[in-house]
Amino acid sequence: MRLEKLLSLIIITVCLVTFFYSISGYLSPVTDYVSRPDDFISNDLISLQRNKIAVQQRDSDTSMIKFKKAQDYAAADAGEISMPPVRTPKPTIGDKSASKGFSIVGEGLRVPKGKDKNFLFIKTHKCGTSTLVNMFYLFGIRRRLNFVTQPWNRWLDVEATLLPPRSGGHYNFQIAHAKFKPDRQHELLPKFRTFYTTIIRSPLKRFNSAFAYYGIDRHNKHDEKGKELSLDETINKWFDMNEANLQPTNTSCAVQNVVNGLSFDLGFPKYMERNGTLQEKIDDFIADLAQEFDYVLLTDYFDESLVLLKEQMGWKMQDIFFMKRFYTTDRSRKDSRLSQRTIDRIFKYNVVDVQLYNFFHQMYKMKVRAYGKELLDQKTAEFRRLRLEFENRCFNKPEDHLASFNKEWTLTEFGEREKSCTVLHMRDVVLDFYISELQVTEDFRSPNADEMMKKWAGKHNPMEEDERDLVMTIQEDFDGHGVDQDIS
């Protein structure tokens, strides 16, 4: 009898230990999130990934990603940041306008045929997009693709007057600065033939970049007696002064450029008009974005994200070559260390962006596991080597200016010959003007080119002769050799 009781006691103890261990394993990543946001991993999302891959492998012809509803995340510290549940809209499998996703083919994730040259990219602020868009412009110029753009205007309002595509064509690309307005963008770039993507960044890093870039640090770095404050003190001073304006309910552009800027660019303000709690609005917002975007790049894994993009689109390695622009190691100051209290406040005021980043960080990890971490590391190392070799062959670099492009770099003999070197470091607004003129003049072939330029260009002058030579040479080189030509 005593032995039976002892065995029962042991069994009960083992069960309790196992139960509490499981609960601890599930909650601990969430509890630690505030101090270690990049390490946050949801067991639900890991299970979700496995289920999704199993579905893809069983039916490689199905282009719809099937999500399963996961349990709610446990909240972080009470009163601070609440993690979103993974709530997924119910897709209609037979509706081509909603059809999206990938099938696993060979080594990588491939988009359905036809999406490799139809591309929507939402250009978010302070996420490295000035570097990316030149790469996309070059891709489109080479292939004479049609861009969703406005007459010689770098800011795009998709609901206003747009430049028409070339005769007999349809829009292929959108990459200019524009808010995400899916209803209108579905009309311009239908989902069944278009790859939807964007890029987001760790909310902490993005806040620090925006805080410096928009001059907030510079204008608030002294106290009332003129003493210079540390960056940590400056941020808290600004929070204290503007706390009432820093709530997610405030959707003004001035605030959203700094806090919750990712969510602002991706359309969160319209969700504030809905009924329900703030958390319900955030949940719906993230769930809708998960349906809209085929893939979300992460600035924090810039090169890896580009390699995965290349693999999904079936592009060549040279299609994702870029030159770093507007990059410095520290835009702020030497005393850039932040206290945990300040980091917590940054997360608190960026509550929408934090939850948005958490979700798509997990989606990125799923993509990496599906593709293969070791294979991705190998291809990323190869990409970095080839890209840097190409950059070094394009430019003569002063020893003290090696990190990113600046005006002291000069073209090498190879760079003078290989015109893509020039395009990759130009200002994106200039390239937007170039593609506007190319589209209006049908690549300088339209008999009504002068008349069309007068109608659309207004006060803007047409390209100079050397600029025309630049884009025409790029197109002719691609016509003759693609991007696999010998560039030695």
C-alpha positions in Angstrom: 0.0 0.0 0.0 2.8 2.4 0.9 4.6 1.5 -2.3 1.4 2.3 -4.3 1.1 5.7 -2.6 4.8 6.4 -3.2 4.4 5.6 -6.9 1.3 7.8 -7.1 3.1 10.6 -5.4 6.1 10.3 -7.9 3.8 10.3 -10.9 1.9 13.4 -9.6 5.2 15.2 -8.9 6.5 14.4 -12.4 3.3 15.6 -14.0 3.4 18.9 -12.1 7.0 19.5 -12.9 6.3 18.8 -16.6 3.3 21.1 -16.6 5.1 24.0 -14.9 8.2 23.5 -17.1 6.0 23.7 -20.3 4.2 26.8 -19.1 7.5 28.4 -18.2 9.0 27.5 -21.6 6.0 29.1 -23.3 6.0 32.3 -21.3 9.6 33.0 -20.7 10.4 34.5 -24.1 7.5 36.8 -23.8 8.4 37.9 -20.3 11.9 38.7 -21.5 10.8 40.6 -24.5 11.2 44.1 -23.3 14.9 43.6 -22.6 15.6 41.3 -25.5 13.2 42.0 -28.4 15.2 40.3 -31.1 15.2 37.0 -29.2 11.4 36.9 -28.8 10.2 33.5 -30.2 6.7 32.2 -30.1 6.2 28.4 -29.8 2.8 28.9 -31.5 4.5 30.5 -34.5 7.0 27.7 -34.7 4.2 25.2 -34.8 2.4 27.4 -37.4 5.5 27.3 -39.6 5.7 23.5 -39.5 2.0 23.2 -40.4 2.4 25.7 -43.3 5.3 23.9 -44.8 3.6 20.6 -44.5 0.6 22.0 -46.5 3.0 23.5 -49.1 4.8 20.2 -49.6 1.6 18.2 -50.0 0.3 20.6 -52.7 2.9 22.5 -54.5 0.4 23.9 -57.0 -1.5 25.8 -54.2 -0.3 29.4 -54.0 -2.3 30.3 -51.0 -0.4 30.4 -47.7 -2.7 28.6 -45.1 -2.3 30.0 -41.7 -3.8 28.4 -38.6 -5.1 30.5 -35.8 -2.6 30.5 -32.9 -3.3 31.1 -29.3 -2.9 34.6 -27.8 0.5 35.6 -26.7 0.8 36.1 -23.0 1.1 39.8 -22.1 4.4 41.3 -21.3 4.8 43.2 -18.1 1.4 44.4 -17.0 0.7 47.9 -18.2 3.6 47.9 -20.6 3.5 46.1 -24.0 0.9 43.6 -25.0 1.9 41.1 -27.7 -0.7 40.5 -30.4 -2.4 37.2 -31.0 -1.7 35.6 -34.4 -5.1 36.3 -35.8 -5.4 35.4 -39.5 -8.1 36.4 -42.0 -10.0 33.6 -43.7 -8.6 33.5 -47.3 -10.8 32.4 -50.2 -8.7 29.8 -52.0 -10.5 30.2 -55.3 -10.3 34.0 -55.4 -7.3 34.9 -57.6 -7.3 38.4 -56.3 -6.5 37.0 -52.9 -4.2 34.2 -54.1 -0.6 34.5 -52.9 2.2 32.6 -51.3 4.9 30.2 -52.4 5.5 26.6 -53.1 8.7 24.9 -52.1 10.6 24.0 -55.3 14.2 22.6 -55.2 16.4 24.7 -53.0 14.2 27.7 -52.4 10.8 29.3 -52.3 9.5 30.3 -55.7 6.8 32.7 -56.6 4.1 31.6 -59.1 5.0 32.2 -62.7 4.3 35.8 -63.8 5.0 37.4 -60.5 8.7 37.7 -61.0 8.4 41.0 -63.0 5.4 42.5 -61.3 6.3 44.0 -58.0 4.8 46.3 -55.3 7.3 47.7 -52.7 6.0 49.9 -49.9 8.9 52.3 -49.1 8.9 52.7 -45.4 10.8 55.5 -43.7 14.2 55.0 -41.9 14.5 51.3 -43.0 17.3 51.5 -45.6 14.9 52.0 -48.5 16.9 54.7 -50.2 19.5 52.0 -50.8 16.9 49.5 -52.0 14.9 51.6 -54.4 17.9 52.3 -56.7 18.3 48.6 -57.1 14.6 48.2 -58.0 14.8 51.2 -60.4 17.8 49.6 -62.2 15.8 46.3 -62.5 12.9 48.1 -64.1 14.9 50.4 -66.4 16.8 47.4 -67.8 13.5 45.6 -68.6 11.5 48.6 -69.7 8.9 47.9 -67.0 6.0 50.3 -66.3 6.0 52.1 -62.9 3.1 53.4 -60.9 4.3 57.0 -60.6 3.1 60.6 -60.9 4.3 63.3 -63.2 7.9 64.1 -62.1 6.9 63.7 -58.4 8.8 61.6 -55.9 5.8 61.4 -53.5 3.2 59.1 -54.8 -0.6 59.4 -54.1 -2.1 56.3 -55.8 -5.5 58.0 -55.7 -4.4 61.0 -57.8 -3.5 61.3 -61.5 -0.9 58.8 -62.5 1.4 58.5 -65.5 0.0 55.9 -67.9 1.9 52.7 -68.7 3.5 52.3 -72.1 1.1 51.6 -75.0 -0.4 48.1 -74.7 1.2 47.4 -71.3 0.1 47.4 -67.7 1.8 48.6 -64.5 4.6 46.3 -63.3 6.3 48.2 -60.4 5.5 50.5 -57.5 8.4 51.6 -55.4 8.0 55.3 -54.8 7.2 56.7 -51.4 3.5 56.0 -50.9 1.1 55.0 -48.1 -0.3 51.5 -48.4 -3.8 51.7 -49.7 -4.6 48.1 -50.7 -8.0 48.7 -52.3 -6.5 51.1 -54.9 -3.2 49.2 -55.2 -5.1 46.0 -56.0 -6.6 47.9 -59.0 -3.2 49.1 -60.3 -1.2 45.9 -59.5 -3.6 43.0 -59.1 -2.6 40.5 -56.5 -2.9 37.4 -58.8 0.1 38.6 -60.9 2.0 40.9 -58.4 4.5 40.2 -55.7 3.7 42.5 -52.6 6.5 43.3 -50.3 7.9 45.9 -47.9 10.7 46.3 -45.4 10.6 46.9 -41.6 13.1 47.5 -38.9 13.6 46.8 -35.2 11.5 49.5 -33.5 14.4 50.5 -31.2 16.8 51.0 -34.1 14.3 52.8 -36.2 13.3 55.1 -33.4 17.0 56.0 -32.8 17.5 56.7 -36.5 14.3 58.8 -36.8 15.1 60.7 -33.6 18.3 61.9 -35.1 17.3 62.3 -38.8 14.3 64.5 -38.1 16.3 66.8 -35.9 14.6 66.0 -32.6 17.9 65.1 -30.9 19.6 68.3 -32.1 16.7 70.6 -31.0 16.3 69.1 -27.5 19.8 68.2 -26.4 20.2 71.0 -23.8 18.3 71.6 -20.6 16.8 75.0 -19.6 20.2 76.1 -18.3 22.0 75.3 -21.5 23.7 72.2 -20.2 24.1 69.5 -22.9 22.2 66.3 -22.1 23.1 62.8 -22.9 21.1 61.0 -25.6 19.3 59.0 -22.9 18.3 62.2 -21.1 17.3 63.9 -24.3 14.9 61.1 -25.3 13.2 61.1 -21.9 13.0 64.9 -21.9 11.1 64.7 -25.3 8.9 61.9 -24.0 8.0 63.9 -21.0 7.2 67.0 -23.1 5.1 65.1 -25.6 3.6 62.2 -23.7 0.0 63.2 -24.5 0.7 63.2 -28.2 2.6 59.9 -28.4 -0.4 57.6 -28.1 -1.3 55.3 -31.0 -4.6 57.2 -31.3 -2.6 60.2 -32.6 -2.2 59.6 -36.3 -0.7 62.9 -37.3 2.3 62.7 -39.7 4.6 64.7 -37.4 4.3 62.2 -34.6 4.2 59.1 -36.8 7.5 59.9 -38.5 9.1 59.1 -35.2 6.9 56.7 -33.2 4.9 53.9 -34.9 6.3 55.1 -38.2 6.2 51.6 -39.8 2.5 51.2 -39.0 1.7 54.7 -40.2 3.3 53.9 -43.6 1.5 50.6 -43.8 -1.9 52.0 -43.2 -2.7 51.7 -39.5 -4.4 55.1 -39.1 -7.5 53.8 -40.9 -7.9 51.1 -38.3 -8.3 53.7 -35.6 -11.6 54.6 -37.2 -13.0 51.1 -36.4 -14.9 50.0 -33.3 -13.2 47.9 -30.7 -10.2 48.2 -28.3 -6.8 49.4 -29.4 -5.5 45.8 -29.1 -8.3 44.5 -31.4 -7.4 47.2 -34.0 -3.7 46.2 -33.9 -4.6 42.5 -34.2 -6.8 43.2 -37.3 -4.1 45.4 -38.8 -1.4 42.8 -38.5 -3.6 40.0 -39.7 -4.6 42.0 -42.8 -1.0 42.8 -43.6 -0.1 39.1 -43.3 -2.7 38.5 -46.0 -1.5 41.3 -48.2 2.2 40.9 -48.3 3.9 37.9 -49.9 7.2 38.7 -48.1 8.5 41.3 -45.7 12.2 42.1 -45.6 14.0 43.0 -42.4 16.6 45.8 -42.3 18.2 44.0 -39.4 18.9 41.1 -41.8 19.4 43.2 -44.9 21.6 40.9 -47.0 19.9 37.7 -45.9 16.5 39.3 -46.8 17.7 40.3 -50.2 19.0 36.8 -50.9 15.7 35.3 -50.0 13.9 37.8 -52.2 16.2 36.9 -55.1 15.5 33.2 -54.5 11.7 33.7 -54.4 11.7 35.9 -57.5 14.1 33.8 -59.5 16.3 36.8 -60.1 20.1 36.8 -60.7 22.7 37.8 -58.1 23.4 41.0 -60.0 19.8 42.0 -59.7 20.2 42.6 -56.0 23.5 44.5 -56.1 23.2 47.8 -54.2 25.4 50.7 -53.0 24.9 51.9 -49.4 23.5 55.4 -49.3 22.8 57.8 -46.4 24.5 55.5 -44.0 26.6 56.4 -41.0 27.8 54.3 -38.1 26.2 56.6 -35.6 24.0 59.6 -36.5 23.5 60.6 -33.0 26.4 61.1 -30.6 29.1 59.3 -28.7 27.0 59.0 -25.6 24.4 56.9 -27.4 23.9 54.2 -24.7 20.3 54.0 -23.5 19.1 52.9 -20.1 16.6 50.0 -19.7 14.0 52.5 -18.6 14.4 54.5 -21.8 14.3 51.4 -24.0 11.1 50.3 -22.2 9.5 53.7 -22.9 10.5 53.5 -26.6 8.8 50.1 -26.8 5.8 51.5 -24.9 5.2 54.4 -27.3 5.9 52.3 -30.4 3.5 49.6 -29.3 2.0 49.1 -32.8 5.4 48.9 -34.5 6.7 46.5 -31.8 3.8 44.0 -32.3 4.1 44.4 -36.1 7.8 43.7 -36.0 7.4 40.7 -33.7 5.0 39.1 -36.1 7.0 39.5 -39.3 10.2 38.7 -37.5 8.7 35.3 -36.9 7.5 35.1 -40.5 11.0 35.8 -41.6 12.3 33.0 -39.4 9.8 30.6 -40.9 11.1 31.5 -44.4 14.7 30.9 -43.3 13.8 27.5 -41.9 11.9 26.6 -45.0 14.8 27.6 -47.2 17.5 26.2 -45.0 19.7 28.2 -42.6 23.0 26.7 -43.7 22.2 27.2 -47.4 21.1 30.8 -46.8 24.3 31.6 -44.9 26.4 30.2 -47.8 24.5 32.2 -50.4 24.6 35.4 -48.3 28.4 35.1 -47.9 28.7 34.6 -51.7 26.4 37.6 -52.3 28.4 39.9 -49.9 31.6 38.9 -51.6 30.3 39.5 -55.1 28.6 42.8 -54.3 31.6 44.2 -52.6 33.9 43.1 -55.5 31.5 44.9 -57.9 31.4 48.0 -55.8 35.2 48.1 -55.5 35.5 47.7 -59.2 33.1 50.6 -59.8 34.7 53.2 -57.6 37.9 54.6 -56.4 37.4 55.0 -52.6 39.3 57.3 -50.3 40.6 55.3 -47.3 38.6 57.3 -44.8 35.3 56.9 -46.7 35.0 53.1 -47.2 31.7 52.4 -45.5 29.1 54.0 -47.8 28.9 56.0 -51.0 29.7 59.7 -50.8 30.7 62.4 -53.2 34.5 61.7 -52.8 34.1 58.4 -54.5 35.1 58.5 -58.2 34.3 56.1 -61.0 37.0 53.7 -62.1 37.6 52.9 -65.8 35.3 49.9 -65.3 32.8 52.1 -63.6 32.7 54.5 -66.6 32.0 51.6 -68.9 29.5 49.7 -66.6 26.6 52.2 -66.4 24.8 50.4 -63.5 27.5 51.7 -61.2 26.3 55.2 -61.9 22.6 54.3 -61.4 23.1 52.5 -58.1 24.5 55.6 -56.4 22.3 58.3 -57.9 19.6 60.1 -55.9 16.4 58.1 -56.1 14.3 61.2 -57.0 16.5 61.7 -60.2 15.8 58.1 -61.1 12.1 58.6 -60.6 12.3 61.5 -63.1 14.2 59.2 -65.5 11.6 56.5 -65.4 8.8 59.1 -65.8 10.4 60.3 -69.1 11.1 56.8 -70.3 7.4 55.8 -69.7 6.0 59.0 -71.4 8.3 58.8 -74.5 8.0 55.0 -74.8 11.8 54.8 -74.3 12.3 57.7 -76.7 10.5 55.8 -79.5 7.1 57.5 -79.5 6.4 59.8 -82.5 4.4 62.0 -80.0 7.2 62.1 -77.5 7.7 65.9 -77.5 3.9 66.5 -77.2 3.6 64.0 -74.4 6.5 65.6 -72.6 4.9 69.0 -72.7 1.7 67.5 -71.4 3.2 65.6 -68.4 6.6 67.1 -67.6 5.4 70.7 -67.1 8.3 72.9 -65.8 10.7 69.9 -65.7 13.3 69.7 -68.3 13.8 66.5 -70.3 16.9 64.4 -69.8 20.2 65.8 -71.0 22.0 63.9 -73.9 24.4 62.2 -71.5 21.5 61.1 -69.3 19.7 59.6 -72.3 22.9 57.8 -73.3 23.1 56.4 -69.8 19.6 54.8 -69.7 19.7 53.7 -73.3 23.1 52.0 -72.8 21.7 50.1 -69.8 18.7 48.9 -71.8 20.8 47.9 -74.8 23.3 46.1 -72.6 20.5 44.1 -71.0 18.9 43.4 -74.4 22.2 41.9 -75.6 23.5 40.2 -72.5 21.0 40.2 -69.6 22.7 40.6 -66.3 25.1 37.7 -66.8 27.4 39.5 -69.1 31.2 39.4 -68.5 31.9 42.5 -66.5 35.6 41.8 -66.0 
